[in-house]
Amino acid sequence: MIDGFYSMFFTGMSGAGLGMLALKDGEILGADAAGATYDGGFKISEEGRVVGKVTLTVPPGGHLVTGAAAGSEPASWDIPLDLPKDFGTGKASIQIKTPTGPVNVIFKKIRDIQ
């Protein structure tokens, strides 16, 4: 079952961060320690992969681990997702290609959502 709460630890060219995601019924919601939010959706492909898109919104003055930053207004980027079916094991880093550069993410499933 994919639905659940996930921790995420991520690194980019300019730093590292951590956050939480909830996946339920095809929706993704989350936030990270820097105040960014994640909103999107997913589906399970025929191969069992988790595919979709998440919109990352960064508060004014916020910085991304890729080196990009928001100015005096919030900034948003759409990030495509294509994750292996076992992405939440916490054991392997997955590279996600974002519009501002690559980010390496470790996802760890914390608990199921019933």
Secondary structure, DSSP 8 states (H G I E B T S, - for coil): ---EEEEEEEEETTEEEEEEEEEETTEEEEEETTS-EEEEEEEE-TTS-EEEEEEEEE-TT-B-TTS-B--SS-EEEEEEEEE-TTTTBSSS-EEEEETTEEEEEEEEEEEE--
